[in-house]
Amino acid sequence: MYLMIEAWTPKPAWLALTEAERADYVTGVGEGVAALAAQGVSPLGWGLVDEASRGIDHTAFAVWECGSREGCDALRAAIAAAGWYDYFDQVDFGGEAGPPDAVLRHHIALAAA
């Protein structure tokens, strides 16, 4: 399972739009999400970051099943093409998800710096 997680906060450019302009933009985002399904990319969920979260200073997040690295690359390209980064400060990360022991074995095997 190849996942991508993104977190974002609206920029002043988003806040400067009217509600009608925001609604039009969001309609386009919905259409883009639907188009990504043909490439094996689907949202597992979107949410608002809660106050107990650590290490991130963003407002919202999404978790995506991308199917592969290529799927995540397609998602990132679609996000950029939609002008999302003009309106939102975003971080994202992704990778192959699996059982915890694979990651923990990696951490055990790390060499000291």
trRosetta pair geometry for C-beta under 8 A, 3 or more apart (Angstrom, degrees):
i j d omega theta_ij theta_ji phi_ij phi_ji
1 65 6.5 -59 -164 -136 96 98
1 96 7.2 120 73 -159 46 59
1 97 4.8 -41 87 62 100 99
1 98 7.3 156 38 -72 87 58
2 65 7.3 100 72 -166 59 56
2 66 4.7 -71 107 68 102 96
2 67 5.9 -26 47 80 113 18
2 68 5.3 124 16 -95 159 14
2 69 6.3 -120 -153 -51 149 48
2 71 6.4 129 90 53 130 119
2 72 6.4 -113 147 -31 116 113
2 94 6.8 52 171 165 80 112
2 95 7.1 -103 -145 151 72 20
2 96 5.5 -39 -97 -95 73 58
2 97 7.2 162 -106 9 19 81
3 44 7.7 -25 -130 -4 105 141
3 63 6.5 -18 -166 -171 114 88
3 64 6.6 144 -160 78 60 56
3 65 6.3 -37 -101 -101 70 49
3 66 6.7 152 -116 8 15 94
3 94 5.7 -155 102 -144 52 87
3 95 7.0 -11 57 58 76 46
3 97 4.8 31 2 -23 119 127
4 63 7.7 162 85 -156 47 44
4 64 4.5 -10 59 58 91 110
4 66 5.3 63 -9 -39 106 128
4 72 4.6 142 -58 -125 129 107
4 75 6.1 -178 49 78 159 152
4 76 7.8 -141 -148 -52 158 90
4 92 5.9 17 179 179 101 116
4 93 7.3 179 -149 95 64 29
4 94 3.5 -35 -98 -82 69 133
5 61 6.6 -1 -176 -174 89 111
5 62 7.3 177 -149 88 49 49
5 63 5.3 -11 -104 -106 82 72
5 64 7.5 -169 -75 21 36 75
5 92 6.5 173 89 -150 45 69
5 93 6.0 -11 58 61 89 74
5 94 6.6 160 13 -81 62 70
6 61 6.5 168 90 -152 50 63
6 62 5.3 1 55 52 95 90
6 64 7.5 27 0 -5 101 112
6 79 7.8 -180 -109 -106 166 158
6 90 5.8 -1 -174 -170 108 114
6 91 7.0 171 -151 89 61 45
6 92 3.8 -23 -99 -96 84 102
7 49 6.6 53 -145 -65 117 128
7 56 5.5 -11 126 -173 169 137
7 58 3.9 131 152 68 105 156
7 60 6.9 171 -151 91 61 42
7 61 4.4 -23 -98 -97 79 90
7 90 6.9 160 84 -149 41 65
7 91 5.5 -4 57 57 89 89
7 92 7.5 168 17 -82 58 56
8 58 5.6 103 57 -164 7 126
8 59 6.8 -39 100 49 55 87
8 60 5.8 -21 62 65 79 88
8 61 7.6 152 15 -88 66 43
8 84 7.9 -75 -118 167 160 109
8 88 4.1 20 -179 169 130 125
8 89 6.3 154 -154 77 71 47
8 90 4.0 -23 -95 -95 100 85
8 91 7.7 -179 -76 22 57 55
9 57 7.4 -19 -45 124 145 70
9 58 4.7 -134 -43 -139 92 67
9 59 4.6 113 -111 -3 70 99
9 60 7.6 151 -84 20 44 75
9 88 6.6 150 69 -158 32 78
9 89 5.0 -13 58 56 90 101
9 90 8.0 -175 22 -73 57 50
10 14 4.1 -110 -160 73 101 143
10 15 5.9 111 139 -47 125 86
10 59 6.7 -13 1 26 79 153
10 87 6.6 -37 -142 161 72 81
10 88 5.9 -50 -102 -102 39 75
10 89 8.0 12 91 16 7 80
11 14 5.5 108 55 3 63 97
11 15 7.4 -130 105 2 39 91
11 86 7.5 -125 52 145 142 39
11 87 5.8 -167 38 -176 102 29
11 88 6.1 -151 -10 -89 91 18
11 89 5.7 116 -69 -31 95 85
12 15 5.4 -60 -146 43 40 112
12 16 6.1 46 154 -29 71 105
13 16 5.7 -52 -148 29 30 115
13 17 7.4 41 151 -30 58 94
13 86 5.7 -87 107 153 158 79
13 87 5.4 -115 93 -105 105 56
14 17 6.0 -46 -165 13 38 113
14 22 7.1 72 -171 -106 81 106
14 87 4.0 90 -71 -167 99 93
14 88 6.5 48 -45 -63 143 67
17 21 3.9 -127 -172 91 105 125
17 22 5.0 133 108 -55 126 80
17 25 7.2 -16 -176 -7 168 137
17 87 7.8 -9 -14 -122 133 120
18 21 4.7 99 51 5 76 101
18 22 7.1 -138 95 -3 42 86
19 22 5.5 -53 -147 37 35 113
19 23 6.2 38 153 -22 67 104
20 23 5.6 -52 -146 35 31 113
20 24 6.5 33 153 -20 63 103
21 24 5.7 -51 -149 34 32 112
21 25 6.5 32 152 -18 64 106
22 25 5.7 -57 -151 37 32 111
22 26 6.2 32 153 -19 67 107
23 26 5.7 -53 -144 37 31 112
23 27 6.5 40 152 -25 63 101
24 27 5.7 -49 -154 28 32 115
24 28 6.9 30 149 -15 62 103
25 28 5.7 -57 -159 35 36 112
25 29 6.6 39 145 -22 67 102
25 87 7.3 100 171 -48 158 168
26 29 5.3 -46 -148 31 39 116
26 30 6.6 44 151 -21 65 100
27 30 5.7 -53 -155 33 32 114
27 31 6.7 32 148 -17 64 104
28 31 5.5 -52 -150 35 36 113
28 32 6.4 38 151 -20 66 104
28 82 6.5 158 128 -145 113 106
29 32 5.6 -55 -151 36 33 114
29 33 6.5 37 151 -22 66 102
29 82 6.4 84 -95 -172 72 152
29 84 7.7 90 -104 -88 111 105
30 33 5.7 -49 -148 31 33 112
30 34 6.6 33 153 -18 63 104
31 34 5.7 -54 -153 35 33 113
31 35 6.5 34 150 -20 65 105
32 35 5.6 -53 -148 35 34 112
32 36 6.6 39 153 -25 65 102
32 78 5.3 149 -177 174 117 119
32 82 5.6 -41 -63 -77 166 133
33 36 5.8 -52 -153 28 33 114
33 37 7.4 49 148 -34 59 92
33 43 6.3 -17 -155 -21 125 119
34 37 5.9 -38 -167 6 39 117
35 38 6.3 -43 -177 17 48 111
35 39 8.0 29 137 -2 65 103
35 78 7.5 174 84 -128 113 141
36 39 5.5 -62 -164 42 54 107
36 41 4.0 -58 160 74 109 118
36 42 7.5 174 108 -73 100 42
36 74 6.6 150 -134 123 93 112
36 75 6.1 59 -141 -95 142 77
36 78 6.0 -99 -76 -1 113 170
37 40 7.7 68 -173 -61 36 10
37 41 6.7 -105 -82 67 30 62
37 42 5.7 54 -111 -85 81 88
39 67 7.6 -159 137 37 65 140
39 71 5.8 158 136 -122 99 80
39 74 5.0 -96 145 113 160 166
40 65 8.0 -92 156 122 75 87
40 66 7.1 64 112 167 91 39
40 67 3.4 4 140 -26 128 160
40 68 7.1 45 95 11 142 90
40 71 5.1 -84 86 -101 100 133
41 64 6.1 0 -169 179 90 120
41 65 7.2 170 -149 89 42 57
41 66 5.2 1 -111 -125 86 59
41 67 6.7 -99 -70 7 53 106
41 71 4.8 167 -71 -176 92 103
41 72 7.7 148 -109 -75 116 37
41 74 6.2 -146 -32 85 142 114
41 75 5.1 173 -149 -68 152 106
42 64 7.0 159 82 -156 33 74
42 65 5.2 -7 60 58 84 100
43 46 6.2 -15 -177 -39 136 91
43 62 5.9 -60 -137 -170 108 113
43 63 7.3 103 -165 76 65 52
43 64 5.6 -49 -104 -102 51 74
43 65 7.9 164 -116 19 4 75
44 63 4.4 -49 61 101 112 100
44 64 6.5 -177 3 -104 87 17
44 65 5.6 96 -52 -25 104 93
45 62 7.1 -171 99 -146 43 58
45 63 5.5 16 53 43 79 103
46 60 6.8 11 179 176 94 110
46 61 7.1 177 -153 93 55 47
46 62 4.5 -19 -103 -100 80 87
46 63 7.9 -162 -76 20 40 63
47 60 6.8 178 96 -154 37 72
47 61 5.8 -11 62 60 80 87
47 62 7.8 154 17 -85 61 45
48 59 6.6 -44 -144 163 81 69
48 60 5.4 -47 -106 -101 53 74
48 61 7.9 133 -126 18 10 76
49 53 5.0 -62 -175 11 99 156
49 56 6.5 -127 -140 103 149 117
49 58 5.7 115 -19 87 151 72
49 59 6.1 -170 23 175 107 15
49 60 6.4 -133 -15 -83 85 18
49 61 5.8 90 -68 -17 88 107
50 53 5.7 128 66 -25 65 95
53 56 5.6 -47 143 53 123 103
56 91 7.6 -135 -133 51 104 136
58 61 6.9 101 100 -65 125 84
58 89 7.4 -146 -112 94 98 92
58 90 7.8 69 -128 -119 141 47
58 91 7.1 -134 -50 25 144 100
64 72 7.5 138 95 -106 125 77
64 75 6.0 109 140 -126 167 163
64 94 7.7 -37 66 -104 100 129
66 69 7.5 62 117 -95 134 14
66 71 3.4 158 171 102 82 113
66 72 4.1 5 -149 -57 169 73
66 74 7.8 155 -156 47 102 94
66 75 6.0 -94 -111 -11 111 133
66 94 6.6 37 1 -169 144 149
67 70 7.9 -47 92 67 97 83
67 71 4.2 108 51 -34 93 156
68 71 4.8 111 51 0 68 99
68 72 7.4 -130 100 2 44 83
69 72 5.6 -53 -153 38 38 110
69 73 6.3 42 147 -22 68 103
69 94 8.0 151 -118 110 63 118
70 73 5.4 -49 -146 35 35 115
70 74 6.4 39 151 -21 65 101
71 74 5.6 -51 -150 33 33 112
71 75 6.5 35 149 -20 64 103
72 75 5.4 -49 -148 34 36 115
72 76 6.4 36 153 -18 66 103
72 94 4.8 -170 -129 91 150 162
73 76 5.8 -52 -147 37 32 110
73 77 6.3 33 152 -19 64 106
74 77 5.7 -54 -147 37 31 112
74 78 6.3 31 154 -20 65 106
75 78 5.8 -56 -148 36 30 110
75 79 6.4 33 153 -22 64 105
76 79 5.6 -51 -148 33 32 114
76 80 6.5 29 154 -15 64 105
76 92 7.2 -165 -97 76 100 151
77 80 5.8 -56 -150 39 31 109
77 81 6.1 29 154 -19 66 110
78 81 5.6 -54 -140 39 31 111
78 82 6.3 32 158 -22 64 107
79 82 6.0 -60 -153 34 26 110
79 84 4.6 -55 -177 30 77 145
79 85 7.3 81 140 -35 94 88
79 90 7.7 -103 169 86 139 168
80 83 8.0 48 172 -62 34 23
80 84 7.0 -75 -80 38 24 96
80 85 6.3 2 -117 -3 64 121
83 86 4.6 -26 178 18 86 124
83 87 6.8 66 131 -8 86 102
84 87 6.2 -80 -162 47 36 97
84 88 5.6 -34 170 37 79 112
84 90 6.9 13 135 -17 111 148
85 88 6.7 -77 -112 63 30 70
85 90 6.5 -98 -103 26 75 113
98 102 5.3 23 88 25 122 144
98 103 7.9 161 67 -29 85 91
99 102 5.7 105 71 -4 78 97
100 103 5.9 -66 -161 42 47 105
100 104 5.8 39 151 -18 81 113
101 104 5.5 -58 -138 44 35 111
101 105 6.0 41 160 -24 69 103
102 105 6.0 -50 -147 33 26 110
102 106 6.8 31 150 -21 59 104
103 106 5.5 -52 -155 31 35 116
103 107 6.6 34 149 -19 66 103
104 107 5.5 -50 -149 35 37 112
104 108 6.5 40 151 -22 66 102
105 108 5.6 -51 -148 33 34 114
105 109 6.3 26 156 -15 66 111
106 109 6.0 -67 -150 41 28 106
106 110 7.1 50 150 -48 62 90
107 110 5.9 -29 -159 -8 37 117
